[in-house]
Amino acid sequence: MKTPASAAIEWDQRPITPGICGLVECIHASMAYQGLDIDLDELLCVSSAPFANYLYAHEVNQHDELTYSDQGELFTNYGIFESVGYYTGWQLMEIERIADDELWKVIKYELLLDRPIVSIGCVEPLQPVMVTGYEEQGAKRLITVHTDSETRTIDLRETKPQGDSEVFVNFMGIIRPSESPDWAASLNKQRMTVLRWAAKHATSKKEFFHETRENYHTGQLALEVLPEFLQREHDENFWPYIANMVRSRVRTRTAAANRLGDWGRDLAAELNEPRVEESLNFAAELFGKAIDALKADDVELTDALTQYAKHEYDANHCLRDVAELLPSPFG
């Protein structure tokens, strides 16, 4: 049976923050459109986005520091799609590096079933977008793409979804409704899992990304080397990258400030351990201070980032304290 030549989803413009935050926002928006009512701050936290710090380790790599640091703002080794899918019970898939014809079939299939798609790039390099429509016009393969501020039509015959990126090639995020199996871990256990990862990530010196096949400074070390990174000479793309990083950090750390207190209350009650609540409340407070530092209008951006790093460094110590109080994941 021949598929329809076009399909379109009625879409209200929604905020899409740069980087990893925007990916989670797009996943959340697709879920909301398909009928799932879930708190965005909670999804951000269970995805690990508020706890991730990656900075390209130029000392041990050979590629452009800025390009790869920018790519490091898009994912964590905890797994954004995997963790959100596990938490919600929905089927989330990352499709990448498939043939152009197969990609077109996937786009048509999902949109005909009224399921908005997440992608990266299309309009601005490495920025998350929503794909909500397609149309075949002769040889043209048109898709409707929503950024943070505009709606645009892209011809996939002329423009690759990710432009010149060698990392994200024909990338699409698929979001399908489903239910958690009976054996799925409880929400509190999933929260404990991401908190353990956050503590380990904070103390790691280096992580290897399979997406970029490069090494990154992580956690506390990434915060420590940030001032030096800011002082080195960079090209004209540097400050737009920093501006996008700040926007993403403000939004994700806001989620941590909003949700960690509730996590502390719930986990302390389940574990009968009041110190968990105390430490997570303190971490939430420190994330709030980190946000205030990034949003300060009366200081230079480099000074604001240095203050931000100090507060987040202290917040990570609280997360490490919490992880030591949590039961072993192996029982």
C-alpha positions in Angstrom: 0.0 0.0 0.0 1.3 3.4 -1.0 1.8 5.8 2.0 0.3 9.3 1.9 2.4 12.0 0.3 2.2 14.1 3.4 1.4 14.2 7.1 1.4 17.1 9.6 1.0 17.3 13.3 -0.5 20.5 14.7 2.3 21.8 16.9 2.4 24.7 19.4 5.8 26.4 19.6 7.6 25.4 22.8 10.8 26.4 24.4 13.8 24.3 23.3 16.9 25.0 25.4 20.3 24.3 23.7 22.2 21.1 24.5 21.1 18.1 26.5 18.3 20.1 28.2 16.7 20.7 24.8 16.8 17.0 24.0 14.9 16.2 27.2 12.5 19.0 26.6 11.8 17.7 23.1 11.2 14.1 24.5 8.9 15.6 27.1 7.0 17.6 24.5 6.5 14.6 22.3 5.3 12.6 25.3 2.9 15.4 26.3 1.5 15.6 22.8 0.9 11.8 23.0 -0.9 12.1 26.3 1.6 11.6 29.0 1.4 14.1 31.9 4.8 14.1 33.7 6.9 16.8 35.3 9.7 18.1 33.1 12.0 18.8 36.1 11.6 15.2 37.2 12.5 13.9 33.7 15.5 16.2 33.5 16.8 14.8 36.9 16.3 11.1 36.1 18.0 11.7 32.7 21.2 12.8 34.6 21.2 16.2 32.8 21.6 18.4 35.9 24.5 16.4 37.2 26.6 16.1 34.0 29.8 18.0 33.4 31.8 17.3 30.3 34.7 19.3 28.9 36.8 18.1 26.0 40.2 17.0 27.3 42.4 18.7 24.8 45.6 17.4 26.5 44.9 13.8 25.4 42.9 14.4 22.2 43.9 15.7 18.8 40.7 17.4 17.5 39.2 20.9 17.8 38.5 21.6 21.5 35.5 23.8 20.9 33.7 21.5 18.5 34.0 18.5 20.7 33.1 20.4 23.9 30.0 21.6 22.1 29.1 18.0 21.3 29.7 17.0 24.9 26.8 19.2 25.8 24.4 16.9 24.1 24.6 13.6 25.9 25.8 11.8 29.0 27.2 8.3 29.5 24.2 7.6 31.8 22.0 7.6 28.7 19.3 10.2 28.1 16.9 8.2 26.0 17.5 4.9 27.9 16.9 6.5 31.4 13.8 8.5 30.4 12.4 5.5 28.6 13.0 3.2 31.6 11.5 5.8 34.0 8.3 6.4 32.0 8.0 2.9 30.6 7.8 4.3 27.1 9.8 3.0 24.1 12.5 5.5 23.3 15.0 4.8 20.5 17.9 6.6 18.9 18.2 6.0 15.2 21.5 7.0 13.7 23.7 6.4 10.7 21.0 4.6 8.6 20.6 5.0 4.9 18.8 8.1 3.6 15.9 6.0 2.2 15.5 4.1 5.4 15.5 7.4 7.4 12.7 8.7 5.2 10.7 5.6 5.8 11.1 6.0 9.6 10.0 9.7 9.4 6.9 8.9 7.4 6.0 5.9 9.6 6.2 7.8 12.9 4.5 11.0 11.7 1.6 9.1 10.1 1.1 7.5 13.5 0.9 11.0 15.0 4.2 10.7 16.9 6.5 13.8 16.9 10.2 13.1 16.4 13.2 14.5 18.1 16.3 15.4 16.0 19.6 17.4 16.2 20.8 20.1 13.9 18.6 20.7 10.7 18.7 24.4 11.3 21.4 25.3 13.8 24.4 22.9 14.3 24.0 20.5 17.2 20.7 22.1 18.5 17.7 19.9 19.3 14.6 20.3 17.2 11.2 18.7 16.7 10.1 17.1 13.5 6.3 17.3 13.0 5.6 16.9 9.3 6.7 15.5 6.0 5.8 16.0 2.3 6.9 14.4 -0.9 7.0 16.8 -3.8 8.4 15.0 -6.8 12.0 14.3 -5.9 11.9 16.5 -2.8 11.7 15.1 0.7 10.4 17.9 2.9 10.2 17.8 6.7 8.8 20.4 9.0 11.2 21.4 11.8 10.6 23.4 14.9 13.5 25.2 16.7 13.3 27.3 19.8 12.1 30.3 17.8 10.9 29.3 14.3 9.4 26.7 12.1 11.2 25.8 8.9 10.9 23.4 6.0 14.0 21.3 5.1 14.5 19.3 2.0 16.4 16.1 3.0 17.5 15.7 -0.6 19.6 18.8 -0.3 20.3 19.1 3.5 21.4 16.4 5.8 19.6 16.6 9.2 22.9 17.2 11.0 24.7 19.2 8.3 28.4 18.5 8.3 28.5 16.7 11.6 30.5 13.4 11.5 29.1 12.4 14.9 25.3 12.7 14.5 24.5 11.3 11.1 20.8 10.9 10.2 20.0 11.1 13.9 16.3 10.8 15.0 14.8 10.2 18.4 11.7 8.0 18.3 9.2 8.3 21.2 6.4 5.7 21.4 3.8 5.1 24.2 4.2 2.0 26.2 4.0 0.8 29.8 6.5 -0.3 32.4 6.8 -4.1 32.8 5.9 -5.5 36.2 9.6 -6.2 37.0 10.7 -2.5 36.4 12.5 -0.9 39.3 10.5 1.5 41.5 10.8 5.2 40.9 12.9 5.6 44.1 15.3 2.9 43.0 15.7 4.7 39.7 16.4 7.9 41.5 19.0 6.2 43.6 20.6 4.8 40.5 21.1 8.3 38.9 22.3 9.7 42.2 25.0 6.9 42.4 26.0 7.8 38.8 26.1 11.5 39.6 28.5 10.8 42.6 30.7 8.6 40.5 30.7 11.0 37.6 31.7 13.9 39.9 34.8 12.0 41.1 35.9 10.6 37.8 38.8 12.2 36.0 37.9 11.2 32.5 35.2 9.5 30.5 35.2 8.2 27.0 32.3 9.0 24.7 31.3 6.4 22.2 29.4 9.0 20.2 32.5 11.1 19.5 35.1 8.5 20.3 37.0 11.0 22.4 37.9 11.6 26.0 36.4 14.2 28.2 37.1 15.8 31.6 34.2 15.1 33.8 32.5 16.1 37.1 34.7 18.0 39.5 37.7 18.0 37.2 35.6 19.6 34.4 34.6 22.3 36.9 38.2 22.8 38.0 39.6 23.3 34.5 36.7 25.5 33.3 38.4 28.8 34.3 41.5 27.8 32.3 39.3 26.8 29.4 37.7 30.2 29.4 41.1 32.0 29.3 42.5 30.3 26.3 42.2 31.8 22.8 39.2 30.7 20.8 37.6 31.6 17.5 34.3 33.5 17.0 32.2 30.5 17.7 33.4 30.3 21.3 31.1 32.8 23.0 27.9 31.5 21.3 28.9 28.0 22.6 29.4 29.5 26.1 26.0 31.3 25.9 24.3 28.0 24.9 26.1 26.1 27.7 24.9 28.7 30.2 21.3 28.5 29.1 21.4 24.7 29.4 23.1 24.7 32.7 20.6 27.2 34.2 17.6 25.2 33.1 19.0 21.8 34.2 20.3 23.0 37.5 16.9 24.6 38.1 15.4 21.2 37.8 17.9 19.9 40.4 17.1 22.8 42.8 13.4 22.1 42.4 13.3 18.3 42.7 16.1 17.2 45.0 14.3 18.2 48.1 11.3 16.0 47.2 13.7 13.2 46.3 15.4 13.6 49.7 12.0 13.4 51.6 10.9 10.3 49.7 14.2 8.5 49.9 14.7 9.3 53.6 11.2 7.9 54.4 11.9 4.7 52.4 15.4 4.2 53.8 14.7 5.5 57.3 17.8 7.7 56.9 17.2 11.4 57.6 20.8 12.3 56.5 19.7 11.6 52.9 17.1 14.3 53.1 19.5 16.7 54.8 22.2 16.3 52.1 19.8 16.5 49.2 18.3 19.6 50.6 21.7 21.2 50.9 22.6 20.1 47.4 19.4 21.7 46.1 20.3 24.9 47.9 23.8 24.9 46.3 22.4 24.2 42.9 20.2 27.3 43.5 23.3 29.3 44.3 25.0 28.0 41.1 22.0 29.2 39.1 22.1 32.6 40.7 25.8 32.9 39.8 25.0 32.2 36.2 22.1 34.7 36.1 24.0 37.5 37.8 23.9 40.7 35.7 26.5 42.7 37.5 29.6 40.5 36.9 31.7 39.4 34.0 30.6 36.1 32.4 33.9 34.5 33.2 33.6 35.5 36.8 30.0 34.2 36.9 31.1 30.8 35.5 33.9 30.6 38.1 31.4 31.2 40.9 29.0 28.8 39.3 31.7 26.1 39.3 32.4 26.7 43.0 28.8 26.2 44.1 28.3 23.1 41.8 31.6 21.6 43.1 30.1 21.9 46.6 26.8 20.4 45.5 28.6 17.4 44.0 30.2 16.8 47.5 26.6 16.6 48.9 25.7 14.1 46.2 28.7 12.0 47.1 27.6 12.0 50.7 24.2 10.8 49.7 25.6 8.0 47.5 27.5 6.7 50.6 24.2 6.5 52.5 22.3 4.6 49.8 22.1 0.8 50.0 24.1 -1.3 47.6 22.4 -1.7 44.2 23.2 -5.4 44.5 21.3 -6.0 47.7 
